[in-house]
Structure formats: C-alpha cells, structure tokens
Amino acid sequence: MATTETAPPVVEKDTSYPVNNGAHHHHHHHNNHQEWGHDRGYGHGYGPGNAQGVHPPFGGALHPGLYRPYEHRRFANPAPLGLCAFALTTFVLSAINMEARGVKIPNVVVPLAFGYGGLVQLLAGMWEMAVGNTFGATALSSYGGFWIAYAILHTPAWGITEPTGPYEGDTYSPVGFFLTGWFIFNTLLLLCTLRSTVAFFLLFFTLDLAFLFLFCEHYAADNGNTEAALGLKKAGGFFGFLAAFLAWYNALAGLQDSSNSFFTVPVIHFPWSDKGREIRAAKVNSNTSTATA
C-alpha cells in the first residue's frame, strides 16, 4: 500500500543576530534543547537559553559572551574537539618542560603538534568559523597554527634550530621573540573572557603565565643565566600543565549532557557577568517570593 509523507514545515531564517565583540556568534539548534545542553542551561553551549533565545557565555563552546543561535544551521559543537587537541599536545610538552621522569628533549611533541594539536585543532577552528563563533574560530585556528609552527621549528630536516641553521644554534632570543608574540596574542584572548566563566578565564590565564615564564626562560638562557632559565622553564611547564587540564575540563563541560552523563561539571559564571547578574536576580526573586508566601 502506498504511503505519503508530509513535508516538514519551512522555518524562516532569522537574520537579526546580536553582535558580540564585533562579530556574529553561532549556536547549534535542536528541537529538544535538553538533549544537547546541561539541565542548568549551559552544557555544550548549545543548551537552553533565556526566553529571548539568548545563551550565556560558556567555555565548553568557546563562547565568551551572550549569543543567539543560528537556528537554520545544524552543526555539532566543534569546541571540545579543538580543546582536547590543544590539551593533549600541551600536556606532553609541559611534562617535558618540567623534565618529568628525566625527559628533556621535546621532539616527541612534533608528531602530536603536526597531527592533533596542529591539523585537528585548525580544522576545529575552521568549523567554528562555519558555525559563526568568531572567538572560537580565532582561538582554535591560531593555536592550530601555533602547534604546526612549533613542529616545524623542531623538525631536524628544516634545520631552523640546528647548529648549521640560520642562527648557527644561537636560538634563545629568536625563539623568545616567537613565544613573546604568542603571549601578547593570548593576552588579547584573555581579555575577552573576563565576563564569561571562571573555568574559561582560568584556561587562558594559566596559558598566559606559561608563555610568560617560557619566553623569559629563553631570554635568561641567552644572557647565560642557566639556573634561572631552568627554573623559569619548569614554572612555564607547570602552568602549561594547568592549562592543559583546564582545556580538558572545558571540553568535558562541552561534551556532557543528560543523555551521556550522570553529572555535569560546574563552570561558575563570574558574578559581574550578565549570566551572573541573572542568577543573582533569580535568587533574590525566589527569596522574596518565599518570604511573602
């Protein structure tokens, strides 16, 4: 017996999206928002928002501010993939910077930096661009480029840091300049997280400190102060270690929802953020209602 299918209703495209930090922000849409987000309203960054469809900042989606979904698009959240790629590569390099188990040579990071921290994170950044998240696209694509550049720097075939290379082995200051530039760039990203969540802010704060100690290490080594350089390198490794685990933490927050986890990790909105003020106002209204009941 022949059957007929009813065509799905056509949803008109909404073009009135708010602008955050000078760029449009994206949000994945699903008919059942609870399936995609934490019950508290922020999981994946693709969970339920307020009555106007505006969603709070969330490190699990690399959104530093309020944003509205692009309801006509159906993309997964690329942020956890990029965060995990960054976290694992940073974890390995930071362990070496701290000279864990006596390992001091960073060349084992090269394949990770090319494949996971580099290529995969760059792809995640491009997908963030596709879904309209300017901050996520800038952060993930840039750090994908950072890891590819780091891998090239430490690939013997390129000879950049080799004694026979262009610097004749005297690479402390040039690599220091390289790291200083990334410290400046990361500080710009850090400023964009000041009204987001504690977990999101701490990721970029600890990474900033890691870059700070590491470029100072290279300048100290160039000045011949090897003892200070070693201490600075280990300090940079320690804060890189923290940044790696915070990246994994934010990635976990972006992956978890009620369909795959019995709990969700807290991300803690800053009290001065829009979401923080909204939470305080809700508590005040609840207490007022209780008192008058």
C-alpha distance (Angstrom), angle and dihedral (degrees) to the residues before:
residue distance angle dihedral
M1 . . .
A2 3.80 . .
T3 3.76 119.0 .
T4 3.76 131.3 -162.9
E5 3.78 128.2 -143.4
T6 3.75 124.3 -141.7
A7 3.77 112.7 -129.7
P8 3.80 114.0 -120.1
P9 3.79 115.6 -105.8
V10 3.75 115.5 -93.8
V11 3.80 113.3 -113.1
E12 3.76 115.0 -149.5
K13 3.77 115.8 -127.5
D14 3.80 114.3 -110.5
T15 3.78 111.7 -141.4
S16 3.79 98.2 176.8
Y17 3.79 99.2 98.3
P18 3.78 121.3 157.7
V19 3.77 118.7 -117.0
N20 3.81 119.1 -124.2
N21 3.80 121.5 -171.2
G22 3.78 88.9 -10.7
A23 3.80 95.2 -57.0
H24 3.80 140.8 84.3
H25 3.80 116.8 -102.2
H26 3.77 125.8 -147.9
H27 3.76 135.0 -143.4
H28 3.79 129.8 -174.0
H29 3.79 115.5 -118.3
H30 3.79 129.2 -144.7
N31 3.78 130.6 166.5
N32 3.78 90.7 -123.7
H33 3.79 105.0 47.4
Q34 3.80 92.9 -176.2
E35 3.80 88.7 63.7
W36 3.81 90.6 62.5
G37 3.80 104.1 34.2
H38 3.76 142.0 47.4
D39 3.76 115.1 -88.0
R40 3.80 87.8 -115.0
G41 3.78 88.8 64.1
Y42 3.76 105.4 -105.9
G43 3.79 111.0 73.7
H44 3.80 116.1 126.7
G45 3.77 87.0 2.9
Y46 3.79 80.2 -101.3
G47 3.78 96.8 86.5
P48 3.82 129.2 107.9
G49 3.77 118.5 -52.5
N50 3.77 132.0 -168.3
A51 3.79 127.9 -63.2
Q52 3.80 91.6 -79.1
G53 3.81 92.6 52.9
V54 3.81 92.9 -109.6
H55 3.79 115.2 141.6
P56 3.82 130.0 -150.6
P57 3.82 125.9 -114.1
F58 3.78 112.9 -84.0
G59 3.80 132.9 179.7
G60 3.79 92.2 -151.4
A61 3.80 88.0 69.2
L62 3.84 96.3 30.3
H63 3.79 91.1 -118.9
P64 3.84 110.6 143.8
G65 3.82 96.1 -174.2
L66 3.78 145.9 22.5
Y67 3.79 115.2 -58.1
R68 3.78 142.1 170.0
P69 3.81 124.8 -129.7
Y70 3.78 124.1 -106.7
E71 3.78 92.0 -131.0
H72 3.79 95.2 -170.7
R73 3.82 92.7 64.5
R74 3.79 129.0 76.4
F75 3.79 110.8 -161.3
A76 3.77 130.4 143.4
N77 3.80 118.3 -118.7
P78 3.84 105.8 -89.8
A79 3.82 95.0 -172.2
P80 3.85 98.5 87.4
L81 3.81 90.5 53.0
G82 3.79 92.3 52.0
L83 3.79 92.7 43.4
C84 3.81 91.9 51.0
A85 3.80 91.6 48.8
F86 3.79 89.9 51.3
A87 3.81 93.3 44.0
L88 3.81 98.4 51.9
T89 3.80 95.3 46.1
T90 3.81 91.5 45.7
F91 3.80 90.9 47.7
V92 3.81 93.1 56.2
L93 3.81 94.7 45.0
S94 3.81 92.2 46.1
A95 3.81 91.4 51.4
I96 3.80 88.3 54.7
N97 3.82 92.3 46.0
M98 3.80 87.9 55.0
E99 3.82 87.8 48.1
A100 3.79 91.5 -125.3
R101 3.81 111.9 -168.0
G102 3.79 88.7 -0.5
V103 3.83 95.2 -66.7
K104 3.82 110.4 144.6
I105 3.82 106.6 155.7
P106 3.85 112.5 88.9
N107 3.81 98.7 -159.6
V108 3.82 92.3 106.9
V109 3.81 86.4 69.6
V110 3.83 91.9 62.0
P111 3.84 97.7 83.1
L112 3.80 90.9 44.0
A113 3.79 90.9 47.8
F114 3.80 91.7 51.2
G115 3.80 98.3 41.8
Y116 3.80 112.0 26.9
G117 3.78 110.1 13.3
G118 3.80 90.5 35.2
L119 3.80 114.5 32.3
V120 3.82 99.7 24.4
Q121 3.80 93.4 44.3
L122 3.81 90.9 47.4
L123 3.80 89.7 52.2
A124 3.81 90.3 49.5
G125 3.80 88.3 52.2
M126 3.80 91.0 52.0
W127 3.80 89.9 50.7
E128 3.81 88.6 50.8
M129 3.79 86.3 54.8
A130 3.81 89.6 51.8
V131 3.81 92.7 52.7
G132 3.79 92.8 47.4
N133 3.82 101.9 -108.5
T134 3.80 103.4 138.8
F135 3.80 95.9 -178.9
G136 3.81 93.7 48.3
A137 3.80 91.8 45.7
T138 3.80 92.1 50.2
A139 3.81 95.2 45.5
L140 3.81 99.5 43.4
S141 3.81 96.9 39.4
S142 3.79 91.6 47.6
Y143 3.78 94.6 49.1
G144 3.78 89.9 45.3
G145 3.79 85.2 56.8
F146 3.79 90.3 46.1
W147 3.79 92.6 56.8
I148 3.80 93.3 46.0
A149 3.81 89.4 50.4
Y150 3.82 90.5 47.3
A151 3.81 90.4 51.0
I152 3.81 91.7 50.6
L153 3.80 89.5 48.6
H154 3.81 91.0 56.3
T155 3.80 98.9 38.6
P156 3.82 106.5 110.2
A157 3.80 92.3 -148.8
W158 3.80 90.5 64.8
G159 3.80 90.5 51.9
I160 3.81 94.7 -154.6
T161 3.80 95.1 137.3
E162 3.80 96.7 27.2
P163 3.83 122.4 112.8
T164 3.80 87.5 -114.1
G165 3.81 92.0 49.9
P166 3.79 130.3 100.3
Y167 3.83 93.0 -81.1
E168 3.82 94.1 43.8
G169 3.81 89.0 -128.1
D170 3.82 94.2 -54.3
T171 3.81 95.0 117.9
Y172 3.80 104.1 137.8
S173 3.82 97.2 100.4
P174 3.84 96.4 37.7
V175 3.81 91.4 51.5
G176 3.81 87.9 43.6
F177 3.81 88.8 57.4
F178 3.81 88.8 48.9
L179 3.81 91.8 53.7
T180 3.80 93.6 42.1
G181 3.80 90.1 58.0
W182 3.79 90.9 52.6
F183 3.80 90.2 48.0
I184 3.82 89.4 56.2
F185 3.80 92.2 46.8
N186 3.80 92.9 48.4
T187 3.82 90.2 49.9
L188 3.81 88.6 58.6
L189 3.81 89.5 53.7
L190 3.80 90.5 45.9
L191 3.81 90.6 57.3
C192 3.81 89.2 56.8
T193 3.82 92.0 58.2
L194 3.81 97.7 56.3
R195 3.81 92.3 99.8
S196 3.80 97.4 39.9
T197 3.81 127.3 71.9
V198 3.79 134.9 -45.1
A199 3.82 92.9 -117.2
F200 3.80 92.1 49.9
F201 3.82 93.6 46.7
L202 3.80 94.3 46.6
L203 3.80 91.2 54.2
F204 3.81 92.4 61.2
F205 3.81 93.8 35.5
T206 3.81 94.3 56.8
L207 3.80 90.3 42.9
D208 3.80 89.4 52.6
L209 3.79 90.4 53.5
A210 3.80 90.4 48.2
F211 3.81 91.2 55.3
L212 3.81 90.8 44.7
F213 3.80 93.9 54.8
L214 3.80 93.5 41.4
F215 3.79 97.3 52.8
C216 3.81 89.7 44.6
E217 3.80 87.5 51.9
H218 3.80 90.9 58.0
Y219 3.79 93.4 47.9
A220 3.82 90.8 48.4
A221 3.81 90.3 50.1
D222 3.80 90.1 49.5
N223 3.82 88.3 54.5
G224 3.79 90.2 52.3
N225 3.81 96.5 -109.9
T226 3.79 97.6 132.8
E227 3.80 95.6 166.5
A228 3.80 93.1 55.9
A229 3.80 90.4 42.9
L230 3.81 91.7 55.4
G231 3.79 92.2 49.6
L232 3.81 91.7 47.9
K233 3.80 91.9 48.6
K234 3.80 92.2 52.3
A235 3.82 90.9 46.4
G236 3.80 89.1 51.1
G237 3.79 89.2 49.3
F238 3.81 91.1 51.1
F239 3.81 94.0 52.6
G240 3.80 89.8 42.9
F241 3.79 87.0 54.2
L242 3.80 90.0 53.6
A243 3.80 90.9 47.3
A244 3.80 90.3 52.6
F245 3.80 93.2 53.4
L246 3.81 91.6 44.3
A247 3.80 89.3 52.5
W248 3.80 89.1 52.3
Y249 3.81 89.4 46.9
N250 3.80 92.4 53.8
A251 3.80 89.6 44.8
L252 3.81 90.3 52.8
A253 3.80 90.0 50.5
G254 3.79 88.1 53.2
L255 3.81 93.7 48.3
Q256 3.80 99.5 45.5
D257 3.77 124.6 89.3
S258 3.79 137.1 144.3
S259 3.82 91.5 -84.3
N260 3.82 96.6 60.6
S261 3.81 108.3 22.7
F262 3.78 139.7 47.4
F263 3.80 90.9 -144.9
T264 3.80 140.7 21.5
V265 3.79 125.5 -138.6
P266 3.82 115.6 -118.9
V267 3.79 118.9 -114.5
I268 3.86 97.5 -173.5
H269 3.80 114.9 -143.0
F270 3.78 116.1 -130.1
P271 3.84 110.7 -104.8
W272 3.83 91.1 -125.5
S273 3.79 93.3 52.5
D274 3.80 121.2 99.1
K275 3.79 90.5 -109.9
G276 3.82 91.2 47.5
R277 3.81 91.2 53.1
E278 3.79 89.6 47.0
I279 3.82 90.9 53.2
R280 3.82 91.8 48.7
A281 3.78 91.8 48.5
A282 3.80 90.5 50.7
K283 3.81 90.5 51.6
V284 3.81 91.6 49.5
N285 3.79 91.5 49.6
S286 3.80 90.6 47.7
N287 3.80 92.4 50.0
T288 3.80 91.0 47.0
S289 3.80 91.5 50.4
T290 3.82 90.7 48.8
A291 3.80 92.3 49.4
T292 3.79 93.8 50.4
A293 3.80 94.5 44.3
